[in-house]
Amino acid sequence: MNRLNKLFESKKDNLLSIYFTAGYPELNTTLDIAESLEKAGVDFLEIGFPYSDPVADGPTIQHSSEKALENGMNLNQLFEELKDLRKRISIPILLMGYVNPMVQYGIERFCKKAAEVGVDGVIVPDLPMYEYEALYSKYFTENGLSNIFLVTPQTSEDRIRKIDGLTNSFIYLLSSSSITGKNLQVSNAIEDYYKRIKSMQLKNPAVIGFGISNNETFTKACEYARGAIVGSAFVKFLETENYLEKIPEFVKAIRL
Amino acid sequence: MKYGVNEHGYYGDFGGAYIPEMLYPNVEELRQQYVQILNDPGFKAEFDQLLRDYVGRPSPLYPAKRYSEKYGANIFFKREDLNHTGSHKINNAIGQILLARRLGKKRIIAETGAGQHGVATATVCALMGIECVVYMGEVDMERQAPNVSRMKMLGAKVVPATSGSKTLKDATNEAMRDWINNPVDTHYIIGSVVGPYPYPEMVAQFQSIISLETKKQLLEHTGNELPQYVMACVGGGSNAMGMFYHFLDDESVQLIAVEAAGKGVESGHSAATTFLGREGVLHGSRTILMQTDDGQVVEPYSISAGLDYPGIGPQHAHLYKIKRAQYVNITDDEALQAGLLCSQLEGIIPAIETAHALAYLEKMTFKNDDNVVICISGRGDKDLSTYIKYFGY
């Protein structure tokens, strides 16, 4: 059982996860940011590794990726920054990014290295299920890494069940079919979608992401799932001066 | 077909559908329906009728007399430049708009580089009365300004892509983002043989009319439907794939794909993908792309907006890897000179994209009775300002 499973077993609701792009706004701050977030009471983290063409991301995360690349962030640099991860941080850590940088690094090598530094799981939005199953799942399993899949309001029930069978930590529910950085809208249709997922009684817990930016949207999301993920809003916050010191305030404002 | 796609959407090692979950239902809907729709007699009849009466097909296969004299072979121009809207792009746009209508879509999005695909898409949307949004790199909007006006006049909304290099790859990113945000009512008309499966296959099939006609026309002209050489320029590779399609299994036919070397392959300002690229994933398919050691996509350069793309379609990557086709490249200067030569020898001002294919004739050695077909993928009206600036006319 990895850290993610333990977390979901020990804490039943209102889980808060934060996403940030490694290397933004500057290099060598990944663990400092992570540590501040853990201290502020965040339950688990998603650390993005930047890509030049992030098609699933809105302007905020696009900008952070561009900046991080300019700063010199890449997978070698990231794993170097994560060297002491488990000396400083105890909450679950996921890496999130697009497949091409992983392909160039070598997916087997990536999985090994991620496990070695103490990463618990990976989210790769553009790695399809077929390729994952046929080519790469063995590397994830061998290294005890969870692969987290996204589900949208348009994902069919069959496919959700398949995803539920392929993963062993949680399911990442998108609040709508959209790129990152939009505001959560709860319409009747979306409410039905959350209820539909709940009624499916999946083996994996669900966490809602995309469009969660403040206490209101976080609370709303937690009504329907075990927790929620804040991404663009936090990345935007990192533009503020002395952001490390202000992280507790940011988290407090989400949780209230 | 020996070089065709397998059930998972792969051509050898290339292809697939590397897309975020948000796009899965759209792409899956297409995958499940496109074969059936394309084979439906009603669809075929409508497609053929529009290609004939609206586009003006078949496009002529013109025996280029003075070119033949100059290069010492029988050179034929497949005149896609004579199509309505001025390039091969309309073939695919007609096919996809008919498909979109059958899928019940109410809104069309497209990306464009040179603007040819954008114009073709805006045209078919006007024809069908469907809303049209075209994404175009800000840089391309400047260098292809007449096409921007054409799209607007046709009723399309043109949205500038302002990220990255502000060219075709960025326009494609923006179109994909739009599609993610509008998953139900929108169809994305991809303009080249790129993107997640089934796009590369679907676009290739719509463009395959080029080689289908060429075979018949060559038979009339030469008594043999097979030439020695078939040549075309390659950005993403749709005119080349259409030009190669029905010749792929005829192994005696040498296929030559001409990429844009920009200021030279070693200059750091180039779009010669097979020369400079490595295997990876771009815009939804596994293919060959220009990238850094860390897997970041490199911003390409070519004077020709239609070839200014860091990848190639997955089927091209396959044909390259197994050496079924030969991939070569031509610089900006060579292409512009070839554009001028074609204008003055044949009275045809070609698109700068097309001029790359023509320029490669200079580097070939022919036997006297060789038959050579070059795809004249588009006309040069849109490039006049570039030509004028270069030659000082």
Interface residues (C-beta under 8 A of the other chain):
Chain A: Y51 S52 D53 P54 V55 A56 G58 Q62 E66 L69 N74 L75 N76 Y98 V99 N100 P101 M102 V103 Q104 Y105 P125 D126 L127 P128 Y130 E131 F149 L150 V151 T152 Q154 T155 S156 R159 L174 S177 S178 I179 K182
Chain B: H8 G16 A17 Y18 I19 P20 E21 M22 Y24 P25 S163 G164 K169 N173 M176 R177 I180 N181 P183 V184 R278 E279 G280 V281 L282 H283 G284 Q291 D293 D294 G295 Q296 V297
